Amino acid sequence: MTRLTTEFWVQAYLQRLNLANIPAFVTQKGDLTAGAVIVKLNTLDGNAQAFERSFDLEKGQRAWIGMAVGCEAEVDMSIQRQKSFDPDLWVIEVEDKQGRHLLDEPGLA
């Protein structure tokens, strides 16, 4: 099975968000081929969530899971901790008052 590079996946994700009129930008660029990705969803009300990909043992596939939720400052601190020990990490910030991130749509797992 061929795997997509992280850079390709990030560009495709940003394009899907753009097509849905959801603002998003890369706040940390990691390894182009195999860096992990964290998606921060900022609901623009002082709250945020962060998602990371993980392997779901029950379903036998990769899935996006919540790694932090709460006030934006707390979520940012959680992301900072991850960045401190993973220099290859990508961070994408999505800004949407409705809480849309599209990670649950087909093709983004």
C-alpha positions as a Markdown table, in Angstrom:
| # | Residue | x | y | z |
|---|---|---|---|---|
| 1 | Met | 0.0 | 0.0 | 0.0 |
| 2 | Thr | 1.4 | 3.4 | -1.0 |
| 3 | Arg | 1.4 | 6.1 | 1.7 |
| 4 | Leu | 0.9 | 9.8 | 1.0 |
| 5 | Thr | 3.6 | 12.1 | 2.2 |
| 6 | Thr | 2.6 | 14.4 | 5.1 |
| 7 | Glu | 3.1 | 17.5 | 3.0 |
| 8 | Phe | 0.7 | 16.1 | 0.3 |
| 9 | Trp | -1.9 | 15.2 | 2.9 |
| 10 | Val | -1.6 | 18.6 | 4.5 |
| 11 | Gln | -2.0 | 20.4 | 1.2 |
| 12 | Ala | -5.1 | 18.3 | 0.3 |
| 13 | Tyr | -6.6 | 18.9 | 3.7 |
| 14 | Leu | -6.1 | 22.7 | 3.5 |
| 15 | Gln | -7.7 | 22.6 | 0.0 |
| 16 | Arg | -10.8 | 20.7 | 1.3 |
| 17 | Leu | -11.1 | 23.2 | 4.1 |
| 18 | Asn | -10.8 | 26.1 | 1.6 |
| 19 | Leu | -13.5 | 24.6 | -0.6 |
| 20 | Ala | -15.8 | 24.5 | 2.5 |
| 21 | Asn | -14.9 | 28.2 | 3.3 |
| 22 | Ile | -13.2 | 27.2 | 6.6 |
| 23 | Pro | -10.1 | 29.2 | 7.3 |
| 24 | Ala | -7.0 | 27.2 | 8.2 |
| 25 | Phe | -3.2 | 27.7 | 8.2 |
| 26 | Val | -0.1 | 25.8 | 9.1 |
| 27 | Thr | 1.5 | 27.1 | 12.3 |
| 28 | Gln | 4.3 | 24.5 | 12.4 |
| 29 | Lys | 5.8 | 22.8 | 9.4 |
| 30 | Gly | 7.3 | 19.4 | 10.1 |
| 31 | Asp | 9.0 | 16.7 | 8.2 |
| 32 | Leu | 7.8 | 16.7 | 4.6 |
| 33 | Thr | 7.5 | 12.9 | 4.2 |
| 34 | Ala | 6.6 | 11.4 | 7.6 |
| 35 | Gly | 5.8 | 14.1 | 10.2 |
| 36 | Ala | 2.9 | 13.6 | 12.5 |
| 37 | Val | 0.0 | 16.1 | 12.3 |
| 38 | Ile | -2.0 | 17.9 | 15.0 |
| 39 | Val | -5.1 | 19.7 | 14.0 |
| 40 | Lys | -6.2 | 22.5 | 16.3 |
| 41 | Leu | -9.8 | 23.6 | 16.0 |
| 42 | Asn | -10.3 | 27.2 | 17.3 |
| 43 | Thr | -14.0 | 28.0 | 17.7 |
| 44 | Leu | -13.1 | 31.7 | 18.2 |
| 45 | Asp | -14.9 | 31.8 | 21.6 |
| 46 | Gly | -11.8 | 31.2 | 23.7 |
| 47 | Asn | -12.1 | 27.4 | 23.4 |
| 48 | Ala | -10.3 | 25.0 | 21.3 |
| 49 | Gln | -9.7 | 21.3 | 20.6 |
| 50 | Ala | -6.6 | 19.4 | 19.3 |
| 51 | Phe | -6.7 | 16.2 | 17.3 |
| 52 | Glu | -4.0 | 13.7 | 16.5 |
| 53 | Arg | -4.1 | 10.5 | 14.4 |
| 54 | Ser | -3.9 | 7.2 | 16.3 |
| 55 | Phe | -4.5 | 3.6 | 15.5 |
| 56 | Asp | -7.9 | 2.4 | 16.6 |
| 57 | Leu | -7.4 | -1.3 | 17.7 |
| 58 | Glu | -11.1 | -2.0 | 17.7 |
| 59 | Lys | -11.6 | -0.9 | 14.1 |
| 60 | Gly | -8.2 | -1.9 | 12.9 |
| 61 | Gln | -7.6 | 1.4 | 11.2 |
| 62 | Arg | -6.2 | 4.9 | 11.8 |
| 63 | Ala | -8.5 | 7.5 | 13.3 |
| 64 | Trp | -8.5 | 11.1 | 14.5 |
| 65 | Ile | -8.8 | 11.3 | 18.3 |
| 66 | Gly | -9.0 | 14.2 | 20.6 |
| 67 | Met | -5.8 | 14.9 | 22.5 |
| 68 | Ala | -6.8 | 18.2 | 24.2 |
| 69 | Val | -10.0 | 20.2 | 24.7 |
| 70 | Gly | -10.7 | 23.3 | 26.8 |
| 71 | Cys | -9.7 | 26.9 | 26.8 |
| 72 | Glu | -7.4 | 27.9 | 24.0 |
| 73 | Ala | -4.4 | 28.6 | 26.2 |
| 74 | Glu | -4.6 | 25.0 | 27.7 |
| 75 | Val | -4.8 | 23.5 | 24.3 |
| 76 | Asp | -1.9 | 25.6 | 23.1 |
| 77 | Met | 0.2 | 24.4 | 26.1 |
| 78 | Ser | -0.6 | 20.8 | 25.2 |
| 79 | Ile | 0.5 | 21.3 | 21.6 |
| 80 | Gln | 3.7 | 23.1 | 22.8 |
| 81 | Arg | 4.5 | 20.0 | 24.9 |
| 82 | Gln | 4.2 | 17.8 | 21.8 |
| 83 | Lys | 6.3 | 20.2 | 19.8 |
| 84 | Ser | 9.1 | 20.2 | 22.4 |
| 85 | Phe | 9.8 | 16.5 | 21.8 |
| 86 | Asp | 8.8 | 16.1 | 18.2 |
| 87 | Pro | 10.6 | 18.5 | 15.8 |
| 88 | Asp | 9.0 | 16.8 | 12.8 |
| 89 | Leu | 5.4 | 17.7 | 13.9 |
| 90 | Trp | 3.0 | 19.6 | 11.7 |
| 91 | Val | 0.4 | 21.8 | 13.4 |
| 92 | Ile | -2.6 | 23.1 | 11.4 |
| 93 | Glu | -5.0 | 25.6 | 13.0 |
| 94 | Val | -8.6 | 25.6 | 11.8 |
| 95 | Glu | -10.8 | 28.5 | 12.7 |
| 96 | Asp | -14.5 | 27.8 | 12.6 |
| 97 | Lys | -17.3 | 29.1 | 15.0 |
| 98 | Gln | -19.4 | 26.1 | 14.0 |
| 99 | Gly | -16.7 | 23.6 | 15.1 |
| 100 | Arg | -16.2 | 22.1 | 11.7 |
| 101 | His | -12.8 | 20.4 | 11.0 |
| 102 | Leu | -13.8 | 17.9 | 8.3 |
| 103 | Leu | -11.6 | 15.2 | 9.9 |
| 104 | Asp | -14.6 | 12.8 | 10.1 |
| 105 | Glu | -15.1 | 13.0 | 6.3 |
| 106 | Pro | -14.1 | 10.1 | 4.0 |
| 107 | Gly | -10.5 | 10.3 | 2.8 |
| 108 | Leu | -9.1 | 12.2 | 5.7 |
| 109 | Ala | -8.4 | 9.4 | 8.1 |
